[in-house]
Amino acid sequence: MDKIKRYTKKEIFIIFIILGFTLSISSATTLVLYWIMEEFIYLRISVSFTSFDPSAIGLMLLVFFVVNLFVSSFYLLIINRLIVHPIYNVIEASDKVAKGDYSVEVKKRRSFRFINNAIDNFNIMTKHLNSVEMLQEDFVSNVSHEIKTPLSAIEGYAQLVRENPNLTENEKGYLDKILSNTKHLTELVENILIITKFENQQIADNKEWYRLDEQIRQTILFIEPEIQAKNISFNLDMDKIKINANKSVLYHVWHNIILNAVKFSDTNSFIDISVKSYDGKAVVKVQDHGIGMDKDTLTHIFEKFYQADQSRHSTGNGLGLPLAKRIIDIYEGKITAESEPGKGSCFTVELKLDNN
């Protein structure tokens, strides 16, 4: 550590020498130009104008200006290459890490040793963070697989017992609670497995051309029980748009966004859904008129397992929107949300139509 500090102090000292040298050259050039101008004035006064060649003075001024510009630019390029550019790379990588991308790595270039040491430490940090993230994902995935089988068995046996006609009302109530909770846990496990799969996927595969508007209509039909339970109507404004994507994968996006709108809508309200194309993109908007979200909630809704206080009464698990965002990221699209408390929420998804 002391050796690193020693090298750091030495190289910082060299940097200041280079900057001081550049500044000295610029100052000396300025003084020379000032002296030339003084001589120029003196010559015009004391020497016959016929014996004086003003073009020579102009040429000298031009030469000194070009030399000064060249030397200053040269040293600025060196400083940019050895200091500014590596530091900018670290800053850019830090932004990616802050957004949850721990796979980023900063490549070393010829630079000062203390900067390369900082880059090495940064890369070691990201490798450790990435390994911890992968360990967590593997653990969650393995545990989810182990839990899924007994949950299915519990749900199946509870359903069989529930069909017994000799049960009392209390017994039926107990079994209904068992079935409800096992269903909730099963959905949670399935979402964990799905999102773990997509966390490790970088490109979209198994794509096909299909009608996006038809898929959204099918999604609405699939969640018909939830819609009827709250007597919600839909205002659809959807153009006939074809998209090249994995149909089963994008289904998770529409299912989670629309189901989320249904959950947080008031009874007897309505939801607006539009599908349009702008500038080579398919733009899907889902607008509900429910309880809405505050600014703090908006900043966290795409984080895994996040649930605002106002949503604790719901059956969500905080994985639907993060899953939707991850899928949209794989397709190099964009998903955004706008909301105000008491005025509802609007989710906007943009996808490239020429996504090959």
Buried (B, 14 or more C-beta within 10 A) or exposed (E): EEEEEEBBEEBEEEBEEBEEEBEEBBEEBEEBBEEBEEEBEEBEEEEEEEEEEEEEBEEBBEEBEEEBEEBBEEBEEEBEEBBEEBBEBBEEBBEEBEEEBBEBEBEBEEBBEBBBBBBEEBBEEBEEBBEEBBEEBEEBBEEBEEBBEEBEEBBEEBEEBBEEEEBEEEEEEBBEEBBEBBBBBBBBBBBBBBBBBBBEEEEBEEBEEBBBBEBBBBBBEBBEEBBEEBEBEBEEEBEEBEBBBBBEBBBBBBBBBBBBBBBBBBEEBBBBBBBEBEEEBBBBBBBBBBBBBEEEBBEEBBEBEBBBEBBEEEEBBBBBBBBBBBBBBBBEBBBEBBBEEEBBBBBBBBBBBEBE
